[in-house]
Amino acid sequence: MATSDRSRDALRSRVRQQEAVAALSRRALETDDVDELLCEGTAAVTETLQADCCGVFESLGKEDGLRLKAGHGWEPDFVETSPILTNGGSDATPELLSSMPVTIPELEADPRFDGAGLFDAHELESGLCVGIGTSDDPWGVLGAYTGTRREFTDHEVTFVRTVANVLASAIDTERTKRSLRDAETLTDRIVETSPVGITVIDADGRNVFANSRGEELLGRPLETLRSYDHDDDRWNLVDERGDPLSSDEMPFSRVEEMGEPVYGETLGLDHPDGTRVWLSAHCAPLTDDDGEFDGAVYALEDITERTRLENELETTLDRVTDAFYSLDDDWRFTYLNDTAEELIDFHDRGLVGEPIWEAFEWAADSRLRTEYERAMATQEPTSFEFYYPEPLERWFEVNAYPSETGLSVYFQDISDRKVIERERAQNTETLNRLYAIASDQHRSFDEKVDRMLEIGRKRLGLEVGYLAKTDLEADQFEVTHASGESENIYPGSTAPLSETYCQRTVDADGLFGFADISTTDSIDEHVYDRWNLDCYLGGEVIVDGERYGTLCFEDTAARSSPFMPAEETFVELITQWVSYELGRERRERHLQRYIRYIDAVLDTIDDVFCIIDEDGGLRRWNETLPEATGYPPAEIGSLDVSTFLALEDAAVENAIDRGLDTGQIRTEAPLRTRDGETLDYEFAVSALENPDGETVLAGIGRDISERKARERALEESERRYRTLVEQFPNGAVTLFDEELRYTLAGGQSVHAVDATVDDIVGSTLWERYPETLAAELEPHFRAALDGCRHSFDFEYQDSHWHAHTLPVSDDEGKVFAGMMMVQDITERVRSKRKLEQLVDELEESNERLEQFAYAASHDMQEPLRMVSSYLTLVERRYGDVLDDEGQEFIDFAVDGADRMQEMINGLLAYSRIDTNGNPFEPVDCEEVLDDVLADLEMKIAETDAEITIEPLPTVYGDPGQLRQLFQNLLDNALTYSGEETPRITVFAETSQSSRTISVRDSGIGIEPTDTDRIFEVFNRLHSVDEYAGAGIGLALCQRIVERHDGRIWADSTGVDGSTFSVQLPAPPHTDD
């Protein structure tokens, strides 16, 4: 009973296996997804064999083992990631890939497998492996595995092998499909890129496909072609003879009828624009799966150009017919065609039947007989060229074909060809000579032209050849080069262009000439009478698109033959060469001028310019380089860049490397001079390719020593400026933008307004100040942003402030901010008010003092006049009775009274400087000095003084007081001149706001310690006995100068005279 049950179980198991194989086989036929089929196959094996895991392993090669491609029962992380199953390098992989199944009772113990990662993770014990694919082309392995040890039955092994075969078949099918797809893609690509046009016609004769070349050859896109039948009338199809093709004659119809390809058919068809195209067509049939005709494929090749050439050749051959005659074995003429008769039977006597050696006796001892007899003897054809003497005097090409009965001779006149060959040989020789002359570097252009004209003259057989310059507008013709003997043509000869043959050359398009003047009427009679030229050939010389002149050859005798094309080409070549050389010389001159100009420009600039090669050598430089470095110009060329630049400096080396890599660099580097000094330079360098293809560096260096100094000074200035802003004494400095928002603030008084720098910066004018003060300040702020400067005072927080608003500009002068500087002038205002009060009090006191002085002096003058009067009366009445001592007493008293009067007058004048002065006005100092010299005329004459007045400026002051000022100074200079003749010089110095006028004398001088004391009232340095005077003159001068807000001082060493200088205000609004 147990045995029976096992049999039934085994039977059911085999049935399940067959059902699984059948289902998988159907699935393989239904799906194109191989990966999905592999998953379904492993699932079927797992379920059918009741295994724990089943996997399809793809071979990675003998050394790399196998990789789990798909499976059932595995953790997902192991699929497509685990190249494990066999020990690499063993024979395990080839054994598993074989078609024989492999059972593994114990995976762990089997040395062929390294299952540490995959099998251990799934706790697998036994397995069954079957190769997928053939032994020659294995793809992989199908394996089933269990977690317990298990022996697989033969039926199970067969089942797994069958599944592996199903999978192998599916994989093979997929490979085949992929290959087919690749082949189709390749075919499509080949068809599309083929230089041959390919079209496909379906069974109904309709175009269904054309590649790009096919569309091009047929002149229509595929969309249009699909509307055409193969025999559509719109093709206008013709055969190679140009005859229309009927539908039955067309390649498609013949292929359809015969079932065989048609090759090399020549067809003509029209493009839509009417252009006729000739095609070589190959047409092959297409069949369906049943072998029935299913259309045709055309391969088309464009033979339009070839057809044109063949037609031209055929036309040419139709026009040329060889002469032919035949000889029998006795050398008698048996036949002559018309062409032969025309050539050799020039006496029209009939040559048929006559022996050739008797008809042409001269030929009996010629090459003609030798070649004919050898041909008959050897029975081999012969071909040779032969000259026929008088009366023909022609060359012939003879082709003789022997037979047993005679000789067939074909011959043609090749005299023209022989002439052409001689021309070609002469042309080759001439061109070689021209080339040798043109390439001779030892000859000048003039020598080359003269030599070419000589060769041309001999080549053409003419007397004279020349090159001339022409001016169409000025009607001028001048010969520059000439060869040959001529009374009229020589270098320097001139003529009106309109009266020369060259006028027709200039008017012509290309060469102009004639071999015999009788054949042309293009030369006016008066021009011919002047030159008497019967033969002429010339071309126009064009230089850089501009007319230059003509190159001509001429003769007084006509030529016997016209000019050959080769001769005309020869003249054209010389003309073109001269044009090219003149253009090249012009460009070279222009280039040299340009180079000199560039050199001059480079030498003019103050910057250093040089070109450096990759080795650091100097290729070119300007004059600034030796000037800047101190090296002599002759020595510069032997130096390299390391002489001037510190290449050992990493920054300089990196900059040069960057310049070579990037093509552009700008850097600063010290320039070393011959004396070892270094100059700050900025270099702009570009990498260029010179005409020799070498990479060089072209650099311009600018001395930035001054800029560096300015930058250092600027940095120092900025440091001091910031320090000044931060430490601005008794005030503050702020910057503000267009929104009147503060951007910077500093100074010692910032905190005096109950604010910090952070409080001020970022706030606006309206946010910082009360509305009334902000409204007062805003116009000044706006004016600063408009470029104006303002100074003004304002009050804020019980303090008085003096403010300056001014614009802040960039290097281009554009205002980008405003600045306000304020100082606390509260104490100054208070002091000013006190000072004003004191001034008022002082003015009041001075006024009282002046009144007192006037009253006192007036009251003193009356008694003084009385004393003087009585002394005079006593002297007059009692002078006779007074002894000498009494008279002396009288003189002392009178002199004292006079000096007292002088002192009183001086004191009155001193006190009235401010009260009795006139309003200020522009005063010409030269006019003032003229008046002073007139006042002192007598004293100047008495002292015989030498006075020099240099140009003097105009000042602003009181004319009367200035006259008194300079009169006192000149009078003192005359008085204190000593025993020498007075020498006095008056000169001036000017500044923007003041004028300084000085009086220099050669008198006794003043001790330096007394130069201040002399301006005190009644202070004298000398006794009255030595020098008269009241001692108030210089004090009066000082008082006048003080009224003019000026300054007076004296300079002296105690000897060699003194210089008195007066500084006075300049007139307002004048530069004088």
Residue pairs with C-beta under 8 A, 6 or more apart in sequence:
10 153
10 155
13 48
13 155
14 155
14 159
16 48
17 48
17 155
17 156
17 159
17 162
20 44
20 45
20 47
20 48
20 159
20 163
21 159
21 162
21 163
21 166
23 44
24 37
24 40
24 41
24 44
24 163
24 166
25 166
27 37
27 40
28 37
28 166
28 167
28 169
28 170
28 173
31 37
32 174
32 177
34 170
34 171
34 174
35 70
37 167
37 170
38 56
38 69
38 70
38 167
39 70
39 71
39 72
41 56
41 142
41 163
41 166
41 167
42 54
42 55
42 56
42 70
42 71
42 72
42 142
43 54
43 72
44 163
45 51
45 54
45 72
45 142
45 144
45 159
45 160
45 163
46 52
46 53
46 54
46 72
46 73
46 144
48 159
49 144
49 152
49 156
49 159
49 160
51 73
51 144
51 145
51 146
52 73
52 122
52 124
52 145
52 146
52 147
53 71
53 72
53 73
53 74
53 122
53 124
53 144
53 145
54 71
54 72
54 73
54 142
54 143
54 144
54 145
55 68
55 69
55 70
55 71
55 72
55 74
55 142
55 143
55 145
56 68
56 69
56 70
56 71
56 132
56 140
56 141
56 142
56 167
57 66
57 67
57 68
57 69
57 85
57 140
57 141
57 142
57 143
58 66
58 67
58 69
58 139
58 140
59 66
59 93
59 97
59 138
59 139
59 140
59 141
60 66
60 67
60 83
61 93
62 88
62 89
62 93
62 94
63 88
63 89
64 83
64 88
65 83
65 84
65 85
65 86
65 87
65 88
65 93
66 83
66 84
66 85
66 86
66 93
66 96
66 140
66 141
67 80
67 81
67 82
67 83
68 74
68 78
68 79
68 80
68 81
68 82
68 85
68 118
69 79
69 80
69 140
70 79
71 79
73 122
74 118
74 122
75 121
75 122
78 117
78 118
78 121
82 117
82 118
84 114
84 115
84 116
84 117
84 118
85 96
85 113
85 114
85 115
85 118
85 141
85 143
86 92
86 93
86 96
86 112
86 113
86 114
87 111
87 112
87 113
87 114
90 111
90 112
92 112
92 113
95 102
95 112
96 102
96 112
96 129
96 131
96 141
97 131
97 133
97 135
97 138
97 140
97 141
98 131
98 135
98 138
99 131
99 134
99 135
100 131
101 128
101 129
101 130
101 157
101 160
101 161
102 128
102 129
102 130
103 126
103 127
103 128
103 129
103 151
103 152
103 157
104 110
104 112
104 113
104 126
104 127
104 128
104 129
105 126
105 149
105 150
105 151
106 125
106 126
106 149
107 113
107 115
107 119
107 124
107 125
107 126
107 127
107 145
108 115
108 119
108 125
113 119
115 124
119 145
122 145
122 147
123 147
124 145
124 146
124 147
125 145
125 146
125 147
125 148
125 149
125 150
126 145
126 146
126 148
126 149
126 150
126 151
126 152
127 143
127 144
127 145
127 146
128 143
128 144
128 145
128 152
128 156
128 157
128 160
129 141
129 142
129 143
130 141
130 142
130 143
130 157
130 160
130 161
130 163
130 164
131 138
131 140
131 141
131 142
131 164
132 138
132 139
132 140
132 141
132 142
132 164
132 167
132 168
132 171
133 139
133 140
133 168
133 171
133 172
134 168
139 168
139 171
142 160
142 163
142 164
142 167
144 152
144 160
152 160
191 198
191 211
192 211
192 212
194 211
194 213
195 213
196 213
196 299
196 300
196 301
197 210
197 211
197 213
197 214
197 215
197 216
197 217
197 218
197 279
197 298
197 299
197 300
197 301
197 302
198 209
198 210
198 211
198 213
198 214
198 297
198 298
198 299
198 300
199 207
199 209
199 210
199 211
199 214
199 218
199 225
199 297
199 298
199 300
200 207
200 208
200 209
200 210
200 286
200 295
200 296
200 297
200 298
201 207
201 208
201 230
201 252
201 295
201 296
201 297
201 298
202 208
202 294
202 295
203 293
203 294
203 295
204 229
205 229
205 230
205 231
205 252
206 226
206 228
206 229
206 230
207 222
207 225
207 226
207 228
207 229
207 230
208 226
208 295
209 222
210 218
210 222
210 225
213 300
214 298
214 300
215 221
215 222
215 225
217 277
217 279
217 300
217 302
218 225
218 269
218 271
218 300
219 271
219 272
219 273
219 275
219 277
220 228
220 271
220 272
228 234
228 235
230 250
230 252
230 253
231 237
231 247
231 250
231 252
231 253
234 270
235 269
235 270
236 244
236 268
236 269
236 270
237 244
237 245
237 250
237 267
237 268
237 269
238 244
238 245
238 267
238 268
238 269
239 245
239 249
239 266
239 267
239 268
240 266
240 267
240 268
240 307
242 268
245 267
247 253
248 254
251 262
251 265
251 267
251 281
251 283
251 296
251 298
252 283
252 296
252 298
254 262
254 283
255 261
255 262
255 283
255 284
255 285
255 296
256 285
256 293
256 296
259 285
259 293
260 285
261 282
261 283
261 284
261 285
262 281
262 282
262 283
262 284
263 282
264 280
264 281
264 282
265 280
265 281
265 282
265 283
266 278
266 279
266 280
266 281
266 303
266 307
267 278
267 279
267 281
268 276
268 277
268 278
268 279
269 276
269 277
269 279
270 276
270 277
271 277
276 304
277 302
277 304
278 302
278 303
278 304
278 306
278 307
279 300
279 301
279 302
279 303
279 304
280 300
280 301
280 303
281 298
281 299
281 300
281 301
282 298
282 299
282 300
283 296
283 297
283 298
283 299
284 296
284 297
284 299
285 293
285 295
285 296
286 293
286 294
286 295
286 296
286 297
287 293
287 294
288 294
320 412
321 337
321 339
322 339
322 410
322 411
322 412
323 337
323 339
323 340
323 342
323 343
323 344
323 410
323 411
323 412
323 413
324 335
324 336
324 337
324 339
324 340
324 408
324 409
324 410
324 411
325 333
325 335
325 336
325 337
325 340
325 344
325 351
325 409
326 333
326 334
326 335
326 406
326 407
326 408
326 409
327 333
327 334
327 356
327 372
327 406
327 407
327 409
328 334
328 405
328 406
329 376
329 404
329 405
329 406
330 355
331 355
331 356
331 357
331 372
332 353
332 354
332 355
332 356
333 351
333 352
333 353
333 354
333 355
333 356
333 359
334 352
334 353
334 406
335 352
336 344
336 345
336 351
336 352
340 411
341 348
341 351
343 392
343 394
343 396
343 411
343 413
344 351
344 360
344 388
344 392
345 351
346 391
346 392
351 359
356 363
357 363
357 364
357 369
362 389
363 369
366 386
367 384
367 386
368 386
368 398
371 382
371 384
371 398
371 400
372 382
372 400
372 407
374 382
375 381
375 382
375 400
375 401
375 402
375 407
376 402
376 407
378 402
379 402
379 403
379 404
380 402
381 399
381 400
381 401
381 402
382 398
382 399
382 400
383 397
383 398
383 399
383 400
384 397
384 398
385 395
385 396
385 397
385 398
385 414
385 418
386 395
386 396
386 397
386 398
386 411
387 394
387 395
387 396
388 394
388 395
388 396
394 413
394 415
395 413
395 414
395 415
395 417
395 418
396 411
396 412
396 413
396 414
397 411
397 412
397 414
398 409
398 410
398 411
399 409
399 410
399 411
400 407
400 408
400 409
400 410
401 407
401 408
401 409
401 410
423 564
423 566
424 566
426 459
426 566
427 566
427 569
427 570
430 455
430 459
430 570
431 570
431 573
433 455
434 452
434 455
434 573
434 574
434 577
437 443
437 448
437 451
437 452
437 455
438 448
438 577
440 448
443 451
445 581
445 585
446 481
448 581
449 467
449 481
449 578
450 481
450 483
452 574
452 577
452 578
453 465
453 466
453 467
453 481
453 482
453 483
453 484
453 574
454 465
454 483
454 484
456 465
456 483
456 553
456 570
456 571
456 574
457 463
457 464
457 465
457 483
457 484
457 553
459 567
459 570
460 537
460 553
460 563
460 567
460 570
460 571
461 555
461 559
462 484
462 535
462 537
462 553
462 554
462 555
462 559
463 484
463 485
463 486
463 554
463 555
463 556
463 557
464 482
464 483
464 484
464 485
464 486
464 489
464 553
464 554
464 555
465 482
465 483
465 484
465 551
465 552
465 553
465 554
466 479
466 481
466 482
466 483
466 489
466 551
466 552
467 479
467 480
467 481
467 482
467 541
467 549
467 550
467 551
467 578
468 477
468 478
468 479
468 480
468 502
468 549
468 550
468 551
468 552
469 476
469 477
469 478
469 480
469 548
469 549
470 476
470 477
470 478
470 497
470 502
470 506
470 547
470 548
470 549
470 550
471 497
472 497
472 506
472 547
475 496
475 497
475 498
476 494
476 496
476 497
477 494
477 495
477 496
477 497
477 500
477 502
478 492
478 493
478 494
479 489
479 490
479 491
479 492
479 493
479 494
480 491
480 549
481 491
482 489
482 490
482 491
482 493
488 495
488 531
489 554
497 503
497 506
499 526
499 527
499 530
500 527
500 531
501 523
501 527
501 531
501 533
501 536
501 538
501 552
501 554
502 538
502 549
502 550
502 552
503 527
504 512
504 522
504 523
505 511
505 512
505 538
505 539
505 540
505 550
505 552
506 540
506 547
506 550
508 540
510 539
510 572
511 537
511 538
511 539
511 568
511 571
511 572
512 522
512 536
512 537
512 538
512 539
513 536
513 537
513 538
513 563
513 568
514 520
514 522
514 535
514 536
514 537
515 535
515 558
515 559
515 560
515 561
515 562
515 563
516 534
516 535
516 558
516 559
517 523
517 528
517 533
517 534
517 535
517 536
517 558
518 534
518 558
531 554
532 556
533 554
533 555
533 556
534 555
534 556
534 557
534 558
535 554
535 555
535 556
535 557
535 558
535 559
536 552
536 553
536 554
536 555
537 552
537 553
537 554
537 563
537 567
537 568
537 571
538 550
538 551
538 552
538 553
538 554
538 571
539 550
539 551
539 552
539 571
539 572
539 575
540 547
540 549
540 550
540 575
541 547
541 548
541 549
541 550
541 551
541 575
541 578
541 579
541 582
542 548
542 579
543 579
543 582
543 583
543 586
544 583
544 586
544 587
548 579
548 582
551 571
551 574
551 575
551 578
553 571
599 622
602 609
602 622
603 622
603 623
603 624
605 622
605 624
606 624
606 702
606 703
607 624
607 700
607 701
607 702
607 703
608 621
608 622
608 624
608 625
608 628
608 671
608 681
608 699
608 700
608 701
608 702
608 703
609 620
609 621
609 622
609 624
609 625
609 698
609 699
609 700
609 701
610 618
610 619
610 620
610 621
610 622
610 625
610 641
610 698
610 699
610 701
611 618
611 619
611 620
611 621
611 690
611 696
611 697
611 698
611 699
612 618
612 619
612 640
612 641
612 696
612 697
612 699
613 619
613 694
613 696
614 660
614 694
614 695
614 696
615 640
616 640
616 641
616 642
616 647
617 640
617 641
618 636
618 637
618 639
618 640
618 641
619 690
619 696
621 636
623 633
625 631
625 636
625 644
626 632
626 633
626 636
628 671
628 673
628 679
628 703
629 644
629 671
629 672
629 673
629 674
630 673
630 674
630 675
631 639
631 643
631 674
641 647
643 672
644 671
644 672
645 652
645 669
645 670
645 671
645 672
646 652
646 669
646 670
646 672
647 653
647 656
649 669
651 667
651 669
652 667
652 669
655 665
655 667
655 669
655 683
655 685
656 665
656 685
656 697
658 665
659 665
659 685
659 686
659 687
659 697
660 687
660 695
660 697
662 687
663 686
663 687
664 685
664 686
664 687
665 683
665 684
665 685
666 682
666 683
666 684
666 685
667 682
667 683
667 685
668 680
668 681
668 682
668 683
668 704
669 681
669 683
670 678
670 679
670 680
670 681
671 678
671 679
671 680
671 681
671 701
671 703
672 678
673 679
679 703
679 705
680 703
680 704
680 705
680 707
680 708
681 701
681 702
681 703
681 704
682 701
682 702
682 704
683 699
683 700
683 701
683 702
684 699
684 700
685 697
685 698
685 699
686 697
686 698
686 699
687 695
687 696
687 697
688 695
688 696
688 697
688 698
689 695
689 696
690 696
722 746
724 733
725 733
725 744
725 746
725 747
726 746
726 747
727 747
727 748
728 746
728 747
728 748
728 749
728 821
729 748
729 823
730 748
730 749
730 823
730 824
731 747
731 748
731 749
731 801
731 821
731 822
731 823
731 824
732 745
732 746
732 747
732 748
732 749
732 750
732 753
732 821
732 822
733 744
733 745
733 746
733 747
733 819
733 820
733 821
733 822
734 742
734 744
734 745
734 746
734 760
734 819
734 820
735 742
735 743
735 744
735 745
735 808
735 817
735 818
735 819
736 742
736 743
736 765
736 781
736 817
736 818
736 819
736 820
737 743
737 817
737 818
738 785
739 764
740 764
740 765
740 766
740 778
740 781
741 762
741 763
741 764
741 765
742 760
742 761
742 762
742 763
742 764
742 765
742 768
743 761
743 817
744 761
745 757
745 760
745 761
746 757
749 822
749 823
749 824
750 756
750 757
750 760
752 799
752 824
753 796
753 797
754 797
755 768
760 768
765 774
765 777
765 778
765 781
766 774
768 774
769 777
769 796
773 794
773 796
776 794
777 794
777 803
780 790
780 792
780 803
780 805
780 820
781 805
781 818
781 820
783 789
783 790
783 805
784 790
784 805
784 806
784 807
784 818
784 819
784 820
785 807
785 815
785 817
785 818
786 807
786 815
787 807
787 809
787 815
788 807
789 804
789 805
789 806
789 807
790 803
790 804
790 805
790 806
791 802
791 803
791 804
792 802
792 803
793 800
793 801
793 802
793 803
793 825
794 800
794 801
794 803
795 801
799 824
799 826
800 824
800 825
800 826
800 828
800 829
801 822
801 823
801 824
801 825
802 822
802 823
802 825
802 828
803 820
803 821
803 822
804 820
804 821
804 822
805 818
805 819
805 820
806 818
806 819
806 821
807 815
807 817
807 818
807 819
808 815
808 816
808 817
808 818
808 819
809 815
809 816
810 816
846 914
849 911
850 911
850 912
850 915
853 907
853 908
853 911
854 908
854 911
857 904
857 907
857 908
860 900
860 904
861 901
861 904
864 897
864 900
864 901
864 904
867 893
867 897
868 894
868 897
868 898
868 901
871 890
871 893
871 894
871 897
872 894
874 890
875 882
875 887
875 890
875 894
879 887
879 890
882 890
899 1024
899 1030
902 1030
903 1018
903 1030
903 1032
906 1030
906 1032
906 1033
906 1036
907 1017
907 1032
909 1032
909 1036
910 1017
910 1032
910 1035
910 1036
910 1039
913 961
913 1036
913 1039
913 1040
913 1043
914 1043
917 958
917 960
917 961
917 1043
918 958
918 959
918 960
918 961
919 958
920 956
920 957
920 958
920 1044
921 956
921 957
921 959
922 954
922 955
922 956
922 1067
922 1070
923 954
923 955
923 956
923 957
923 958
923 959
923 962
924 952
924 954
925 952
925 953
925 954
925 955
925 962
925 966
925 988
925 995
925 997
926 949
926 951
926 952
928 959
928 962
928 963
928 966
929 949
929 952
929 966
929 986
931 963
932 963
932 966
932 967
932 970
933 940
933 947
933 949
933 970
935 967
936 967
936 970
936 971
936 974
939 945
939 971
939 974
940 947
940 974
943 974
943 977
943 981
943 982
944 981
944 982
945 974
945 977
945 981
945 982
945 983
945 984
946 981
946 982
946 983
946 984
947 970
947 982
947 984
947 985
947 986
948 984
948 985
948 986
949 986
950 985
950 986
950 987
950 988
951 988
952 986
952 987
952 988
952 997
953 988
953 990
953 995
953 997
953 1066
953 1072
954 995
954 1066
954 1067
954 1070
954 1072
955 962
955 995
955 997
955 1064
955 1065
955 1066
955 1067
956 1044
956 1064
956 1065
956 1066
956 1067
956 1068
957 1044
957 1064
957 1065
958 1040
958 1043
958 1044
961 1040
961 1043
961 1044
962 1040
962 1064
964 1036
964 1040
965 1037
965 1040
965 1041
965 1062
966 986
966 997
966 999
968 1033
968 1034
968 1036
968 1037
969 999
969 1037
969 1060
969 1062
970 984
970 986
970 999
971 1033
972 1033
972 1034
972 1060
973 982
973 984
973 999
973 1001
973 1003
973 1060
974 982
974 984
975 1027
975 1028
975 1029
976 1001
976 1003
976 1004
976 1027
976 1058
977 1001
977 1002
977 1003
977 1004
978 1003
978 1004
980 1002
980 1003
982 1001
982 1002
982 1003
983 1001
983 1002
984 999
984 1000
984 1001
984 1002
985 999
985 1000
986 997
986 998
986 999
986 1000
987 997
987 998
987 1000
988 995
988 996
988 997
988 998
989 995
989 996
989 998
990 996
990 1066
990 1072
991 1066
992 1066
992 1071
993 1065
993 1066
994 1046
994 1063
994 1064
994 1065
994 1066
995 1063
995 1064
995 1065
995 1066
996 1061
996 1062
996 1063
996 1064
997 1061
997 1062
997 1064
998 1059
998 1060
998 1061
998 1062
999 1059
999 1060
999 1061
1000 1057
1000 1058
1000 1059
1001 1057
1001 1058
1001 1059
1002 1056
1002 1057
1003 1057
1003 1058
1004 1057
1005 1052
1005 1053
1005 1054
1005 1055
1005 1056
1005 1057
1005 1058
1006 1014
1006 1021
1006 1050
1006 1052
1006 1054
1006 1058
1007 1052
1007 1054
1008 1052
1008 1053
1008 1054
1010 1021
1011 1049
1011 1050
1011 1051
1011 1052
1013 1019
1013 1021
1014 1021
1014 1034
1014 1050
1015 1034
1015 1035
1015 1037
1015 1038
1015 1048
1016 1035
1017 1031
1017 1032
1017 1035
1018 1030
1018 1031
1018 1032
1018 1035
1019 1031
1019 1035
1020 1029
1020 1031
1037 1048
1037 1062
1038 1048
1041 1047
1041 1048
1041 1062
1041 1063
1041 1064
1044 1064
1044 1065
1045 1065
1046 1062
1046 1063
1046 1064
1046 1065
1047 1062
1047 1063
1048 1060
1048 1061
1048 1062
1048 1063
1049 1060
1049 1061
1050 1058
1050 1059
1050 1060
1050 1061
1051 1058
1051 1059
1051 1061
1052 1058
1052 1059
1066 1072
